[in-house]
């Protein structure tokens, strides 16, 4: 056996000590603090998009102008068109090709959209559902491109990839140059009432008439910018659109007896409207209190009895719009009302069939008018000359025109539920004129930037229309069920719309709730409203990104909100703040010292900021089982029945994300402590919000009320 020399022993001791130190040292970690800045998640500012959230001095965007001749074939439910497109390359880049959207190809026979949907065979199905779901032949939809040519009618090379078409330019389009080309096309219009869709026709068997609500009906350019390059993501049917602004000249040929509404200023009123209609329209342009009927129900009912074989052409011009849509039918009643937007007259219109009256006559145009007033108040003055609500029996939006649901019973009566749903959707779809038709975010990439922001302002318009409006989406209590649900079926708001489970809650409800909480609870109305209006005005007729919104809201308010954006938009964390422990103390003077005597009779744990004149001191430990940091809103109820409220800012959690302790001193004894008494923070579990704890039966009753 070898002896261990002193030198070798010393080596082993040093090594063992080092090993012991190394093994006891904790591994390092990245900054996991909920209040760390959002810089890692946001794009680096540059001369096009500044750190303040405003467009930079070198901001550019493309412009696309369209001249179109459209024919609506009512006999065959087909639409055909010829368009000349003038593309302005305002970027600093040379472009080797252009990308064009062919949204109707989602309905083509070879569409890949059905292939990405999961399907199952049901155990049983009604005959009506069976006939609707299982067809002998698939609908023959999609664009039929008959011609793509240069301006001189020579052939232009192109490649179609599902819902996208690449225009192969003869030579690269230099920065500052324009390129003009032509496309001719046609497609069969889908029956949207039977087969679904964002546009189409509704058939009425009574007289064989159709209501047409037509959109995504022409090949239109994709967005090119310094954020995405070409935004040429395929259209699968859910995530909507990214489009460039431009000027439109559109001629639409319809049956002679049709009434039509469309994007743009009608150029030939004298040719397409009767003398009666022109006189009534002139009157409506001076009437601000109630809608004026332009085409009456009696007139529309008489017109729909016989179908005209002759045609007429409606001529429109629209400046600085990002899209185009129209609605046409011989069944349409038309009413109109003037709206005063800070001294400028804007027209509110409604087009609807007799099946939608009197619901539409009672509320549609009034809802349009209220939307324009409220949104203009909180964003910017509505810049266009009109907004139209169409009885389209869906919810879709386009510049200056939208298609909405809602019809009364056969006897003309309608329930409050039907009424409020129709008003809600109308306000929402008209509101889309602001987001994204003017504040032109990328809907395909960031659905929440139009749907969520719009759903928030929609709430303000609904309450302006009716102070007792039954708001179903946006209040914090209404999102609790979703946020506390199965985490495997919940995605962060910052997720592409095609890839989320509960689309409505994710893209509409949760972001609207987030903005409501910012305004009502965290920032306050004055700071929030100024910042939101600043964002809206900064990005009018431009293409904002999420970073532009987040940065502007902080820049214009002076409030650091990085912790809020990260929690609400980048995670699926929930709010759950509770009262873990309460220790009650009273003071006793012992010589030159003040002793704090714990009142152990409470059955239930003082550091600084003790009020020496107070008799009672409550050491309250708040914990946070939920992942979201939020302000702690506490209501103290005294034994004499009076109350006092204290709000601790969210930053109280900056050193400890699990629990914190605060002392509350008072001269009156407390009977109750309650967190978030008005349900302002979307707290998913209120069973831990009270001291003393409420009995379980009361909590169950509360949960039932939330579900209602």
C-alpha positions in Angstrom: 0.0 0.0 0.0 1.4 3.3 -1.1 1.6 6.2 1.3 0.0 9.5 0.4 2.6 12.2 0.5 1.8 15.6 2.1 2.1 17.2 -1.4 -0.3 14.7 -3.0 -2.7 15.0 -0.1 -2.7 18.8 -0.5 -3.5 18.3 -4.2 -6.4 16.1 -3.4 -7.8 18.5 -0.8 -7.6 21.4 -3.2 -9.2 19.4 -6.0 -11.9 18.1 -3.7 -12.6 21.6 -2.5 -12.8 23.0 -6.0 -15.1 20.1 -7.0 -17.3 20.8 -4.1 -17.5 24.5 -4.9 -18.2 23.7 -8.6 -20.9 21.3 -7.8 -22.6 23.7 -5.4 -22.6 26.6 -7.9 -25.9 27.1 -9.6 -26.0 27.3 -13.3 -26.6 30.7 -14.8 -29.7 31.7 -16.7 -31.0 34.3 -19.2 -33.1 37.2 -18.0 -36.4 35.7 -17.2 -37.8 38.7 -15.4 -41.3 39.6 -16.6 -40.3 43.2 -16.8 -37.4 42.8 -19.2 -37.6 45.0 -22.3 -39.2 43.7 -25.4 -36.2 44.5 -27.7 -35.4 40.9 -28.4 -38.8 40.2 -29.8 -39.2 43.4 -31.9 -37.5 44.2 -35.2 -34.6 46.6 -35.1 -35.7 50.2 -35.8 -34.5 51.7 -39.0 -35.0 54.8 -41.3 -38.3 53.3 -42.5 -39.8 52.3 -39.1 -38.5 54.3 -36.1 -37.9 53.3 -32.5 -40.8 55.6 -31.6 -43.2 53.5 -33.6 -43.7 56.2 -36.3 -43.0 55.9 -40.0 -39.4 56.9 -40.7 -38.0 59.5 -43.1 -37.4 56.8 -45.7 -40.7 55.0 -45.3 -42.1 53.9 -48.7 -44.9 51.8 -49.9 -46.1 50.6 -53.3 -49.1 52.0 -55.2 -51.4 50.0 -57.6 -54.0 51.5 -59.8 -56.8 49.6 -61.5 -59.1 50.3 -64.4 -61.8 47.5 -64.7 -64.8 46.6 -66.8 -66.9 44.1 -64.9 -70.0 42.2 -66.2 -72.4 40.5 -63.7 -74.2 37.6 -65.5 -77.3 37.1 -63.4 -78.6 34.3 -65.7 -75.6 32.1 -65.2 -74.3 33.5 -61.8 -71.0 34.3 -63.4 -68.7 37.3 -63.3 -66.2 38.4 -65.9 -63.7 41.2 -66.1 -61.0 43.0 -67.9 -58.5 45.0 -65.9 -55.5 47.2 -66.6 -53.1 47.4 -63.7 -50.6 50.1 -63.2 -47.9 49.2 -60.7 -45.8 51.9 -59.1 -42.5 50.7 -57.6 -41.9 53.2 -54.9 -39.4 50.9 -53.1 -35.6 51.2 -53.3 -35.4 47.8 -54.8 -35.5 46.5 -58.4 -38.2 43.9 -58.8 -37.8 40.9 -61.1 -41.4 39.9 -60.9 -44.8 40.9 -59.3 -47.1 38.7 -57.3 -50.8 38.7 -57.8 -53.5 37.3 -55.5 -56.1 34.9 -57.0 -58.3 34.4 -53.9 -61.1 32.7 -55.8 -58.8 29.8 -56.5 -59.4 28.6 -53.0 -62.8 27.4 -54.4 -61.3 25.8 -57.5 -61.7 22.0 -58.0 -58.0 21.4 -57.4 -57.8 23.7 -54.3 -55.7 22.4 -51.5 -57.8 24.1 -48.8 -60.1 21.0 -48.3 -57.0 18.8 -48.1 -55.7 20.6 -44.9 -58.9 20.2 -43.1 -59.4 17.1 -40.9 -62.6 15.2 -41.6 -64.7 12.4 -39.9 -67.7 10.4 -41.0 -70.6 11.3 -38.6 -72.8 8.6 -37.1 -75.9 10.3 -38.4 -76.8 13.4 -40.3 -80.0 15.1 -41.3 -81.0 14.8 -44.9 -80.6 18.6 -45.3 -77.1 18.6 -43.9 -76.2 15.5 -45.9 -77.3 17.2 -49.2 -75.3 20.3 -48.2 -72.2 18.5 -47.2 -72.0 15.8 -49.8 -72.4 16.8 -53.4 -72.4 14.8 -56.6 -70.0 17.3 -58.2 -67.7 19.8 -56.5 -68.4 23.4 -57.2 -66.6 24.6 -60.4 -65.0 27.6 -58.8 -61.8 29.5 -59.2 -60.4 32.0 -61.7 -60.3 31.2 -65.3 -57.5 33.5 -66.6 -58.1 34.0 -70.3 -55.4 36.5 -71.0 -52.4 38.2 -69.4 -50.7 40.7 -71.6 -48.5 43.7 -71.7 -50.0 47.2 -72.3 -49.5 46.7 -76.1 -51.5 43.4 -75.9 -48.4 41.2 -76.4 -48.3 38.1 -74.2 -46.8 38.4 -70.7 -45.3 35.4 -69.0 -46.9 34.3 -65.8 -46.9 31.3 -63.4 -49.9 30.3 -61.2 -49.2 28.7 -57.8 -52.6 27.9 -56.2 -53.9 31.3 -55.0 -50.9 33.2 -56.2 -49.8 34.3 -59.7 -46.3 35.5 -60.5 -46.0 38.0 -63.3 -42.6 37.4 -64.9 -41.5 40.9 -66.0 -39.7 41.3 -69.3 -37.0 43.2 -67.4 -36.5 44.2 -63.7 -38.7 47.1 -62.6 -36.4 49.8 -61.4 -37.0 51.8 -58.3 -39.3 54.7 -59.2 -40.6 53.2 -62.4 -44.1 51.9 -63.2 -45.3 48.8 -65.1 -48.7 48.4 -66.8 -50.3 45.1 -67.8 -53.7 43.6 -68.4 -55.6 40.5 -67.2 -58.9 39.1 -68.5 -60.8 36.5 -66.4 -64.1 35.0 -65.3 -65.4 32.7 -62.7 -68.6 31.0 -61.5 -70.1 32.8 -58.4 -70.7 30.6 -55.4 -73.9 30.4 -53.5 -72.6 31.6 -50.2 -75.7 30.6 -48.3 -75.3 27.0 -49.3 -71.6 26.7 -49.8 -70.2 29.4 -47.5 -67.6 32.0 -48.5 -66.7 35.6 -48.0 -68.7 36.7 -51.1 -71.2 35.2 -53.5 -74.9 35.2 -54.1 -78.0 34.3 -52.2 -80.9 32.7 -54.2 -84.6 33.4 -53.4 -86.9 30.7 -54.8 -90.0 33.0 -54.6 -89.1 34.8 -57.8 -85.8 33.2 -58.7 -83.9 36.4 -57.8 -80.4 36.7 -56.4 -78.7 39.1 -54.0 -75.0 39.5 -55.0 -72.3 40.5 -52.6 -69.1 40.4 -54.6 -65.5 40.7 -53.3 -62.1 39.1 -54.0 -63.5 39.1 -57.5 -60.4 40.4 -59.4 -56.7 39.5 -59.5 -55.0 42.0 -57.2 -51.5 42.8 -56.3 -49.7 41.5 -53.2 -48.0 43.8 -50.8 -44.2 44.4 -51.2 -42.4 46.1 -48.3 -39.2 46.1 -46.3 -40.7 43.8 -43.6 -41.8 40.7 -45.6 -40.6 41.4 -49.1 -43.5 40.0 -51.1 -46.4 39.0 -48.9 -47.4 36.0 -51.0 -48.6 33.6 -48.3 -51.3 31.3 -49.8 -54.9 32.1 -49.0 -56.4 29.1 -47.2 -59.7 30.8 -46.4 -59.3 32.1 -42.9 -56.5 34.7 -42.6 -57.5 37.6 -44.7 -55.7 40.1 -46.9 -52.6 42.3 -47.4 -53.2 44.9 -50.0 -51.7 48.0 -51.5 -53.5 51.4 -51.8 -54.3 52.8 -55.2 -56.9 54.5 -57.4 -59.7 52.6 -59.1 -61.9 53.3 -62.1 -64.5 50.6 -62.3 -67.5 50.1 -64.7 -69.9 47.4 -63.6 -72.6 46.2 -66.0 -75.7 44.6 -64.3 -79.3 43.9 -65.3 -81.1 47.2 -65.8 -83.4 46.8 -62.8 -80.7 46.1 -60.3 -79.8 48.5 -57.4 -76.1 48.6 -56.7 -73.7 49.8 -54.1 -70.0 49.8 -54.4 -66.6 51.2 -53.3 -66.0 54.7 -54.8 -67.9 57.8 -56.0 -70.7 57.0 -58.5 -70.0 59.0 -61.6 -73.3 58.6 -63.5 -76.1 59.0 -61.0 -78.4 60.5 -63.7 -78.0 57.4 -65.9 -78.6 54.7 -63.4 -81.1 56.2 -60.9 -84.7 57.2 -61.5 -85.8 60.8 -61.1 -87.6 59.9 -57.9 -84.5 58.2 -56.5 -82.3 61.2 -57.4 -84.7 63.6 -55.6 -84.8 61.5 -52.5 -81.1 61.1 -52.5 -80.7 64.9 -52.7 -82.9 65.2 -49.6 -81.0 62.5 -47.8 -77.8 64.4 -48.2 -79.3 67.2 -46.1 -81.0 64.9 -43.5 -79.0 64.1 -40.3 -81.6 62.8 -37.9 -83.3 59.8 -39.6 -82.8 57.7 -42.7 -84.5 58.7 -45.9 -85.9 55.9 -48.1 -84.4 56.1 -51.7 -86.0 53.0 -53.1 -89.0 51.8 -51.0 -89.9 48.3 -50.1 -93.0 48.6 -52.3 -91.0 49.7 -55.3 -88.4 46.9 -54.8 -91.1 44.3 -54.4 -92.7 45.4 -57.6 -89.4 45.4 -59.5 -88.4 41.9 -58.4 -91.5 40.4 -59.9 -90.1 40.6 -63.4 -86.5 40.3 -64.6 -85.1 42.9 -67.0 -83.1 41.6 -70.0 -81.5 44.9 -70.7 -78.4 46.1 -68.9 -76.9 49.3 -67.5 -73.4 50.2 -66.5 -72.5 51.8 -63.1 -69.4 53.9 -63.2 -67.3 54.5 -60.2 -64.0 56.2 -59.2 -62.3 55.5 -55.9 -59.1 57.2 -54.7 -56.6 55.8 -52.2 -58.4 52.6 -51.4 -56.8 49.2 -50.8 -59.6 47.0 -52.2 -62.9 47.0 -54.1 -66.3 45.3 -53.6 -69.9 45.8 -54.6 -73.4 44.5 -54.0 -76.2 44.2 -56.6 -79.8 43.0 -56.7 -83.2 44.0 -58.0 -84.6 43.2 -54.5 -82.6 45.9 -52.7 -84.4 48.6 -50.7 -82.1 51.6 -50.2 -82.1 54.1 -47.4 -79.6 56.9 -46.6 -78.7 59.4 -43.9 -76.2 62.2 -43.7 -73.6 62.1 -40.9 -71.7 65.1 -39.6 -68.0 64.2 -39.0 -66.5 67.5 -37.6 -68.2 69.6 -40.2 -67.8 67.2 -43.1 -70.9 65.4 -44.4 -70.5 61.6 -44.9 -73.3 59.5 -46.2 -74.5 56.3 -44.3 -76.3 53.9 -46.7 -78.1 50.6 -46.3 -79.1 48.1 -49.0 -81.4 45.3 -48.0 -84.1 43.0 -49.3 -87.7 42.9 -47.9 -86.7 39.8 -46.0 -84.5 41.9 -43.8 -87.1 44.6 -43.1 -88.0 46.1 -40.7 -84.9 45.1 -38.8 -82.5 46.8 -41.3 -84.9 49.8 -41.7 -85.0 50.3 -38.0 -81.3 50.0 -37.2 -78.8 49.4 -40.1 -78.2 53.0 -41.3 -78.3 54.3 -37.7 -75.6 51.8 -36.7 -73.5 52.9 -39.7 -73.8 56.5 -38.6 -72.9 55.8 -35.0 -69.9 53.7 -36.0 -68.5 56.6 -38.1 -69.0 59.1 -35.3 -67.5 56.9 -32.5 -64.5 55.6 -34.5 -63.8 59.2 -35.8 -63.7 60.4 -32.2 -61.2 57.8 -31.0 -59.0 57.5 -34.2 -59.3 60.1 -37.0 -62.0 61.7 -39.0 -63.5 59.2 -41.5 -61.9 60.3 -44.8 -64.2 58.7 -47.3 -67.6 60.1 -48.6 -69.8 57.1 -47.6 -70.2 53.8 -45.8 -72.6 51.1 -46.9 -74.2 48.3 -44.9 -75.6 45.5 -47.1 -78.0 42.7 -46.1 -75.4 40.1 -47.1 -76.1 37.5 -44.4 -72.5 37.2 -43.4 -69.9 39.5 -41.8 -67.3 40.8 -44.2 -65.8 44.2 -44.8 -64.3 46.2 -47.7 -63.5 49.9 -48.3 -66.8 51.9 -47.9 -69.0 48.7 -48.0 -69.7 45.7 -45.8 -72.0 42.7 -45.8 -73.9 42.0 -42.6 -76.3 39.4 -41.1 -79.7 39.6 -39.4 -83.3 39.1 -40.5 -86.6 39.3 -38.6 -89.2 36.6 -38.4 -91.6 36.1 -41.2 -94.2 38.4 -39.5 -91.7 41.2 -39.2 -91.0 40.8 -35.4 -87.5 40.2 -34.1 -86.0 39.4 -30.7 -83.5 41.5 -28.8 -80.9 38.8 -29.5 -81.4 39.1 -33.3 -81.4 42.9 -33.1 -78.3 43.2 -31.1 -76.4 40.6 -33.1 -77.2 42.5 -36.3 -76.2 45.9 -34.8 -73.0 44.4 -33.3 -71.8 42.9 -36.6 -72.8 46.0 -38.5 -70.7 48.2 -36.2 -67.9 45.8 -36.4 -67.8 45.5 -40.2 -68.3 49.2 -40.7 -65.5 49.8 -38.2 -63.2 47.8 -40.4 -63.1 50.8 -42.6 -60.6 52.2 -40.0 -58.8 48.9 -39.3 -57.5 47.6 -41.7 -59.0 49.5 -44.7 -57.1 52.7 -43.7 -54.7 51.7 -40.9 -53.6 49.0 -43.3 -52.1 46.1 -41.3 -51.2 42.7 -42.8 -54.3 40.7 -42.0 -52.8 37.4 -43.3 -49.9 37.7 -40.9 -51.4 39.5 -37.9 -55.1 39.0 -37.7 -55.4 40.6 -34.2 -54.1 44.0 -35.6 -57.4 44.5 -37.4 -59.9 42.2 -35.7 -58.7 42.9 -32.1 -58.2 46.6 -32.4 -61.5 46.9 -34.3 -63.3 44.7 -31.7 -62.1 47.1 -28.9 -63.4 50.3 -30.6 -66.6 48.4 -31.5 -67.3 48.2 -27.8 -67.2 52.0 -27.5 -69.5 52.4 -30.5 -72.0 49.8 -29.1 -72.2 51.6 -25.8 -72.7 54.9 -27.6 -75.5 53.3 -29.6 -77.2 51.8 -26.5 -75.8 52.3 -23.0 -77.2 48.9 -22.0 -75.8 47.1 -25.1 -75.2 43.5 -24.2 -71.4 43.3 -25.0 -70.4 39.7 -25.5 -66.7 40.2 -26.3 -64.1 42.5 -24.8 -65.0 42.7 -21.1 -62.3 40.9 -19.0 -64.8 38.5 -17.4 -65.9 37.3 -20.8 -62.4 36.0 -21.7 -61.9 34.1 -18.5 -63.3 30.8 -19.8 -61.1 30.8 -22.9 -57.9 31.8 -21.1 -58.4 29.2 -18.3 -59.1 26.5 -20.8 -57.0 23.6 -22.2 -53.5 25.1 -22.8 -52.9 22.6 -25.7 -55.8 24.3 -27.6 -54.7 27.9 -26.9 -52.1 29.9 -28.9 -50.5 33.3 -28.1 -52.1 36.3 -29.8 -48.9 36.7 -31.9 -49.8 33.6 -33.9 -50.9 33.5 -37.6 -54.7 33.2 -37.8 -54.6 30.0 -39.9 -52.8 28.2 -37.0 -55.0 28.9 -34.0 -57.8 26.8 -32.5 -60.3 29.3 -31.1 -60.0 32.0 -33.8 -62.6 34.3 -32.4 -61.2 34.4 -28.9 -57.6 34.5 -30.0 -57.9 37.2 -32.7 -60.9 39.2 -31.6 -61.7 38.6 -27.9 -58.4 38.5 -26.1 -56.7 41.5 -27.9 -59.9 43.5 -27.4 -59.8 42.6 -23.7 -56.2 43.5 -23.5 -56.8 47.0 -24.8 -59.9 47.4 -22.6 -57.7 46.6 -19.5 -55.0 49.0 -20.7 -57.5 51.8 -21.0 -59.7 51.1 -17.9 -57.2 49.7 -15.4 -53.5 50.2 -16.3 -53.1 53.4 -18.3 -56.3 55.3 -17.8 -58.6 56.7 -20.4 -56.6 60.0 -21.1 -53.2 58.4 -21.7 -54.6 55.4 -23.6 -56.9 57.5 -25.9 -54.1 59.9 -26.8 -51.7 57.0 -27.6 -54.3 55.0 -29.6 -55.3 58.1 -31.6 -51.6 58.8 -32.2 -51.1 55.3 -33.6 -54.1 55.5 -35.8 -53.1 58.9 -37.3 -49.5 57.9 -37.7 -50.4 54.9 -39.8 -53.4 56.2 -41.8 -53.0 54.8 -45.4 -49.8 53.0 -44.4 -48.7 49.5 -43.4 -48.1 49.2 -39.6 -46.6 46.1 -37.9 -47.1 44.9 -34.3 -43.8 46.6 -33.3 -45.2 50.0 -34.7 -48.3 49.6 -32.5 -46.4 48.5 -29.3 -43.8 51.3 -29.7 -46.3 54.0 -30.5 -48.5 53.2 -27.5 -45.5 53.6 -25.2 -44.0 56.5 -27.0 -47.2 58.6 -26.9 -48.2 57.7 -23.3 -44.9 57.6 -21.4 -45.9 54.2 -20.0 -43.5 51.2 -20.2 -45.8 48.4 -21.4 -43.2 45.8 -22.5 -44.3 43.5 -19.6 -47.9 43.8 -20.7 -47.3 43.1 -24.4 -45.1 40.1 -23.6 -47.5 38.6 -21.2 -50.8 39.1 -23.1 -49.6 38.9 -26.7 -46.6 36.5 -26.6 -47.7 33.9 -24.0 -50.8 32.1 -23.0 -50.3 32.9 -19.3 -53.3 33.8 -17.2 -54.2 36.2 -14.5 -54.6 34.7 -11.0 -53.8 36.8 -8.0 -54.8 35.8 -4.5 -54.6 36.5 -0.8 -52.3 33.9 0.7 -52.1 35.1 4.3 -53.3 38.0 6.5 -51.8 38.8 9.9 -53.4 41.3 12.1 -51.4 43.5 14.5 -52.2 46.2 17.0 -49.6 48.4 18.7 -48.7 48.7 22.3 -46.4 51.3 23.9 -43.8 49.6 26.1 -41.4 52.2 27.6 -39.7 53.9 24.6 -40.6 51.2 22.2 -43.7 50.3 20.2 -44.5 46.6 20.1 -46.6 45.1 17.4 -48.8 42.4 18.9 -50.2 39.8 16.5 -53.9 39.2 16.9 -53.9 35.4 16.7 -57.7 35.2 17.0 -58.0 35.9 13.3 -56.8 32.5 12.5 -54.6 33.7 10.0 -48.5 37.4 8.2 -44.5 44.9 8.5 -41.8 46.3 7.4 -41.7 49.9 6.3 -44.3 52.6 5.8 -46.2 51.9 9.0 -48.5 54.7 10.0 -47.6 55.4 13.6 -51.0 56.9 14.3 -52.9 53.8 13.2 -54.4 51.4 15.6 -54.5 48.3 13.3 -51.9 46.9 11.0 -52.5 44.2 8.5 -49.6 42.3 7.0 -51.0 40.9 3.8 -49.2 38.4 1.6 -50.5 38.3 -2.0 -49.5 35.4 -4.2 -49.7 34.9 -8.0 -50.5 31.4 -9.1 -51.1 32.8 -12.6 -48.2 33.7 -14.9 -49.4 37.2 -15.9 -48.2 40.1 -13.9 -51.0 42.6 -13.3 -51.8 45.4 -10.9 -53.2 44.3 -7.6 -56.6 46.0 -7.1 -57.6 45.7 -3.4 -60.8 46.8 -1.8 -60.8 47.0 2.0 -64.1 46.9 3.8 -64.3 48.2 7.3 -66.6 46.8 10.1 -68.6 50.0 9.9 -69.5 49.2 6.3 -67.3 51.8 4.6 -64.8 50.8 1.9 -61.4 52.0 0.6 -59.6 50.9 -2.5 -55.9 50.6 -3.2 -54.2 49.8 -6.5 -50.6 48.4 -6.5 -48.9 48.8 -9.9 -47.9 45.7 -11.8 -44.3 46.5 -11.0 -44.8 45.3 -7.5 -44.0 41.9 -8.8 -40.6 42.9 -10.3 -38.5 41.2 -7.5 -40.7 38.2 -6.8 -42.9 36.7 -9.4 -44.6 34.4 -6.9 -45.7 36.4 -3.8 -45.2 39.8 -2.2 -46.2 41.2 1.3 -47.6 44.6 2.0 -48.7 46.3 5.2 -52.0 48.1 5.4 -52.5 50.4 8.5 -55.7 51.9 9.6 -57.6 53.3 12.5 -60.6 51.2 11.7 -60.8 47.4 11.9 -61.3 45.5 8.7 -64.0 43.0 8.1 -63.1 42.0 4.5 -60.3 42.3 1.9 -61.1 41.6 -1.7 -58.9 41.5 -4.8 -60.3 42.8 -8.2 -63.8 43.4 -6.9 -65.1 44.6 -10.3 -63.5 41.8 -12.3 -61.1 44.2 -14.2 -58.1 41.8 -14.8 -59.6 38.6 -16.2 -58.7 36.7 -13.0 -59.3 33.0 -13.8 -59.8 31.9 -10.2 -61.6 34.2 -7.8 -61.8 31.6 -5.0 -58.6 33.0 -3.5 -59.5 36.7 -3.9 -61.1 37.2 -0.5 -60.2 37.4 3.2 -61.8 35.9 5.1 -62.4 33.2 2.4 -65.9 33.0 1.1 -67.7 29.7 1.4 -67.6 27.4 -1.6 -71.3 27.8 -2.4 -70.9 31.5 -3.0 -68.0 30.8 -5.4 -70.1 28.3 -7.4 -72.8 30.8 -7.7 -70.2 33.3 -9.0 -69.0 30.9 -11.6 -72.5 30.3 -12.8 -73.0 34.1 -13.2 -69.7 34.3 -15.2 -71.0 31.6 -17.6 -74.2 33.5 -18.2 
